[in-house]
Amino acid sequence: MEIPDSIGKLTQLEELDLSNINAETLPESMQKLTNLKRVWLYRARERFEPTLRRWFPDIEVK
């Protein structure tokens, strides 16, 4: 399973220095995409865990 390209691009956007940009000027869509990314990453564990267990049977997934 690959991480969607949009998740990678959003992560790059989040790493930009936005400290001198007024928070009110950030589009609402940015917050929605960030929330979507969090949901995707949270659910990714369910998808990746079986693969990790197959590849690394001794691994402890927390």
KELO-787644 format. One record per residue: residue in three letters; x negated, y negated, z negated of N, C-alpha, C, CB in turn. Coordinates in steps of 0.02 Angstrom, whole numbers, plus 50000, padded with zeros to 5 digits. Glycine has a CB too. Layout:
! residues N
ALAXYZXYZXYZXYZ;...
***
This chain:
! residues 62
MET499585005850000500005000050000499564993850000500485000049940;GLU499714989250044499324983150049499694977350016499164981550122;ILE499314972649992499614966549965499834962350025499114962549919;PRO500464960150025500704956150082500264949950092501434954050071;ASP500174948050154499764942250171500024935950137499744941250247;SER500684935350131500964929350100500774928750027501724929450107;ILE500684934449993500474934349923499754931749919500534941449891;GLY499334934049963498634931649965498594924149980498234935450016;LYS498984921850028498974914750046499234910549988499404913550109;LEU499754912849955500024909149898499514908749842500674912449872;THR499144914049831498634914049779498094908849796498304921049772;GLN497914908249859497434903149880497704896149867497244903949954;LEU498344895049881498654888549868498654886949794499374888449894;GLU498794891949752498814890749681498124889049652499094896849646;GLU497594891149686496924889749662496684882749681496444894849690;LEU497054879249723496864872449740496904868049678497324869649796;ASP496494862949676496514858249620497094853349631495834854449612;LEU497634854449595498224850249603498284845349545498854854649606;SER497744844249508497774840149448497924832749464497114840549410;ASN497724830349522497864823349538498484822549582497274820249572;ILE498894827749586499524827349624500094827249573499594833249674;ASN500524822549581501104822049537501534828349544501524815649552;ALA501704831449489502084837749490502754836849526502204840249419;GLU503014830749524503664829549557503614829849632503944822749535;THR503004829149659502934829249731502834836349759502344824949752;LEU502704841149714502644848049737503324850649757502324852549682;PRO503364853949814504014856349836504284861849790503964859049907;GLU504944861949784505274867049743505124873949771506044865849742;SER505024874449837504874880949868504224883849841504834880149944;MET503744879649821503114882149793503244885949728502614876349780;GLN503684883149685503854886549623504224892949637504274881949578;LYS504674892949686505044898949703504564904449729505584897449756;LEU504084902449770503594907249795503164910049740503154904149849;THR502984905749692502584908049635502974913149595502374902149590;ASN503614911849583504034916649547504094923149586504734913649534;LEU504174922649651504224928649693503574932749688504364926749766;LYS503014929349688502364932749682502324936449615501784927749688;ARG502544933249562502524936549496502954942849496502764931749441;VAL503544942449526503984948249529503654953749570504674946449559;TRP503364951949627503044956949670502474960349634502784953749735;LEU502044956349600501484959249565501714963549506501014953749540;TYR502244961549472502504965449416502744972249441503084961749381;ARG503104972149498503364978449525502844982549561503934977049571;ALA502284979349579501744982949614501474988649571501184978149633;ARG501474987649506501224992949462501604999349473501274990749388;GLU502264998849480502675004849492502475008349556503425002949495;ARG502265004449606502075007349670501365010049670502155002249726;PHE500915006549635500215008449636500035013849586499785002449624;GLU500395014149531500215018849478500185026149502500715018349421;PRO500685028749539500635035649563500005036849606501255037549602;THR499835031949647499245032649689498615032849647499205026949741;LEU498575028349598497995028249553497925034849516498055022549502;ARG498485037549494498455043949457498225049649502499155045549427;ARG498405049449566498185054649613497435054049626498565054249679;TRP497205047949638496505046849654496055047649594496415039949684;PHE496295045349536495885045449475496295048649419495665038149455;PRO496335055249418496765058649369496585057249297496735066049381;ASP495965055249283495765053949214495865046649193495035055749206;ILE496105042449239496175035349223496765034349175496275031249287;GLU496685029549130497225027749085497525021249110496975027149010;VAL498135021449134498475015549160498895012549104498915017149223;LYS498735006349088499105002949033499614998249060498634999248987;
***
